Amino acid sequence: MASLAGRKALVTGASGGLGAHFARVLALNGAAVAVAARRLEDCARIVAEIADQGGKAVAVTLDVRSTRSVEQALGETEAAIGPLDILVNNAGIAETAPWLSVSEDAFERILDTNLKGAYRVATGFARLARGRSAPASIVNIASILGLGVTGQVGPYAVSKAGLVQMTRSMALEWARFGIRVNALCPGYVETDINRDFFATEAGQAIIKRIPQRRLGQMADLDGALLLLAGPAGAYMTGTTLAVDGGHLLAPL
């Protein structure tokens, strides 16, 4: 049920971190994967790693803030690997600041990437998929901060809350086309970017508030990703799935 043999997937924001990990997981479970982001050289490195492990992938330039870039990336991807049936909407940015220090430009930049960017790619993907007989799946990578709240990351939390609601709305409208739309909401997951912070006193204090008393590892998201993307989740749409070590059960 976890096999993605014969499936074709696009992963946005896949030049590093969670996006690169998601691309690897899909490829090593049988999918042909387009590794898409603005930094094509980094995407090419991920593609080479996937190929070394026996997977199939291509690198695609994609800026989710540009409708033209999205259209070009979708066209290039389907020309390279065939008709897409899986989309992982992972591209996103965050900034840390209290609301009274957030500029309008920063707010717009975060929403344009995290929410409007996901909208651009999802709707472009759906226009291609809706006329095909094969089922399709969109996995929007949201966050537990779209379900709960903490300080200093207001615009990011707003963008992820919007992504959760957009997931439900798209799922309702597109079910008739055979397109499933679900949201994966990671908790705090250790990456190269945040590892040093979580080693600090402030970072350790956050970890102590997680009921499992540990950070998530990227591999902890694999089962949820494969469930939502593949045939095991065929009767799931409009679902918001938190993978957070129980963090939503405690104050964020």
C-alpha positions in Angstrom: 0.0 0.0 0.0 3.0 2.3 0.4 4.3 1.6 -3.1 4.3 4.6 -5.5 5.5 2.6 -8.5 4.4 4.3 -11.7 3.4 7.5 -9.9 4.7 11.0 -10.9 5.3 13.6 -8.2 6.3 17.2 -7.9 7.8 18.5 -4.7 8.2 22.3 -4.2 10.8 23.9 -2.0 12.8 20.7 -2.5 16.4 22.1 -2.7 17.0 21.2 0.9 15.5 20.4 4.3 12.1 18.8 4.5 11.4 19.3 0.8 14.6 17.4 -0.2 13.7 14.7 2.3 10.1 14.3 0.9 11.5 14.0 -2.6 13.9 11.3 -1.5 11.1 9.4 0.3 8.7 9.5 -2.7 11.5 8.4 -5.1 12.7 5.6 -3.0 9.1 4.3 -2.8 8.8 4.1 -6.5 7.7 7.5 -7.8 9.4 9.5 -10.5 10.0 12.9 -8.8 10.5 16.5 -9.9 12.7 18.2 -7.4 11.6 21.8 -7.7 12.9 25.1 -6.2 14.5 28.4 -7.2 18.1 27.0 -6.7 18.5 24.6 -9.6 22.0 23.6 -8.6 20.8 22.4 -5.2 17.9 20.6 -6.8 20.4 18.9 -9.2 22.4 17.7 -6.2 19.3 16.1 -4.6 18.5 14.5 -8.0 22.0 13.0 -8.1 21.6 11.6 -4.6 18.3 10.0 -5.5 19.8 8.5 -8.7 22.7 7.0 -6.6 20.1 5.2 -4.5 18.3 3.8 -7.5 15.5 6.4 -7.8 14.3 8.5 -10.7 14.2 12.3 -10.4 14.6 15.5 -12.4 15.5 19.0 -11.3 13.1 21.8 -12.1 13.4 25.6 -11.6 10.3 26.9 -9.7 9.5 30.1 -8.0 6.1 29.7 -6.4 5.6 33.5 -6.3 5.4 33.6 -10.1 2.4 32.2 -12.0 4.5 32.1 -15.1 7.2 30.1 -13.3 4.6 27.7 -12.0 3.2 27.1 -15.4 6.6 26.6 -16.9 7.7 24.2 -14.2 4.5 22.1 -14.5 5.0 21.9 -18.3 8.7 21.0 -18.0 8.0 18.3 -15.4 5.3 16.6 -17.4 7.5 16.6 -20.5 10.3 15.0 -18.5 8.6 12.4 -16.4 5.0 12.2 -17.6 1.5 13.2 -16.3 1.7 14.3 -12.7 -0.5 12.6 -10.0 1.2 13.7 -6.8 2.0 17.2 -5.6 3.7 18.0 -2.3 3.3 21.7 -1.7 6.3 22.3 0.6 7.8 25.7 -0.4 7.7 28.1 2.5 9.5 30.8 4.5 9.4 32.2 8.0 10.6 35.2 9.9 10.8 35.7 13.7 9.5 39.0 15.0 6.7 40.4 17.2 3.7 41.8 15.3 4.6 45.4 16.0 7.9 44.9 14.3 6.5 43.0 11.2 6.6 45.2 8.1 3.9 45.1 5.6 6.4 43.9 3.0 7.5 41.0 5.3 3.9 40.0 5.9 3.1 40.1 2.1 6.3 38.1 1.3 5.4 35.3 3.7 1.8 35.1 2.6 2.8 35.2 -1.1 5.2 32.3 -0.7 3.4 30.1 1.9 -0.2 30.6 1.0 -0.5 32.1 -2.5 2.4 30.0 -3.7 0.6 26.9 -2.6 -2.5 28.1 -4.3 -0.7 28.8 -7.6 0.9 25.3 -7.7 -2.2 23.4 -6.5 -4.6 25.1 -9.0 -2.1 24.6 -11.9 -1.7 20.9 -10.9 -5.5 20.5 -10.6 -6.2 21.9 -14.0 -3.9 19.3 -15.5 -5.2 16.4 -13.3 -8.9 16.9 -13.4 -9.4 15.6 -16.9 -7.5 12.4 -16.4 -8.9 9.1 -15.2 -6.1 8.4 -12.7 -6.5 9.5 -9.1 -4.3 12.4 -7.9 -3.2 13.6 -4.6 -2.1 17.0 -3.2 -0.3 17.1 0.1 0.0 20.7 1.5 2.8 21.0 4.1 1.3 23.2 6.8 2.4 23.3 10.5 1.0 22.8 14.0 1.3 26.6 14.1 -1.6 26.6 11.7 -3.6 24.9 14.4 -2.2 26.4 17.5 -0.2 29.6 18.2 2.9 30.9 19.8 4.6 34.3 19.8 7.0 35.9 17.4 5.9 34.0 14.2 2.5 35.7 13.5 2.6 35.9 9.7 3.9 32.4 9.4 1.1 31.1 11.7 -1.5 33.0 9.7 -0.2 31.6 6.4 -0.3 28.0 7.7 -3.8 28.5 9.1 -4.9 29.7 5.8 -3.3 26.7 4.1 -5.2 24.4 6.3 -8.5 26.0 5.4 -7.5 26.2 1.8 -6.8 22.4 1.9 -10.4 21.7 3.1 -12.0 24.0 0.5 -10.0 22.5 -2.4 -10.7 19.0 -1.1 -14.4 19.7 -1.2 -14.4 21.1 -4.7 -12.0 18.7 -6.3 -13.2 15.3 -4.9 -15.4 14.9 -7.9 -12.3 15.1 -10.2 -10.6 12.3 -8.3 -8.1 14.8 -6.7 -7.5 14.3 -3.0 -6.2 17.3 -1.0 -4.8 16.9 2.5 -2.6 18.8 4.9 0.4 17.5 6.8 1.2 19.6 9.9 4.6 18.8 11.3 5.6 19.9 14.8 9.1 20.9 15.6 11.4 18.8 13.4 15.2 18.9 13.6 16.9 20.2 10.5 20.3 21.7 9.7 18.7 25.2 10.0 17.3 24.9 13.5 19.7 22.3 15.1 21.9 25.0 16.7 18.9 26.8 18.2 17.5 23.7 19.8 20.8 23.1 21.5 20.4 26.4 23.3 18.7 26.9 26.6 15.6 28.4 24.9 15.5 25.5 22.4 15.7 23.0 25.2 12.9 24.7 27.0 10.7 24.1 24.0 11.6 20.5 23.8 10.6 20.0 27.4 7.1 21.2 26.5 6.7 18.4 23.9 5.0 15.5 25.5 7.4 13.0 23.9 10.3 15.2 25.2 12.1 15.1 21.9 12.3 16.8 18.6 10.8 15.1 15.6 13.2 13.7 13.0 12.5 14.1 9.3 11.9 10.3 9.0 9.0 10.7 11.5 7.0 12.3 8.7 7.5 9.5 6.2 4.6 7.4 7.2 2.1 10.3 7.1 3.5 11.5 3.8 3.1 8.1 2.1 -0.3 7.7 3.6 -1.6 11.0 2.2 0.2 10.8 -1.1 -0.4 7.2 -2.0 -3.0 4.5 -2.3 -3.1 3.7 1.4 -5.0 7.1 1.9 -7.4 6.6 -1.1 -10.4 7.5 1.0 -8.9 10.5 2.8 -9.4 14.0 1.6 -9.7 17.3 3.5 -7.8 15.8 6.4 -5.4 17.7 8.6 -2.8 15.3 10.0 -0.5 16.6 12.8 2.8 14.8 13.4 4.1 16.6 16.5 5.0 14.2 19.3 1.8 15.3 21.1 2.8 19.0 21.1 -0.7 20.2 20.3 -1.8 18.6 23.6 0.4 21.0 25.5 0.9 24.8 25.4 2.9 25.7 22.4 
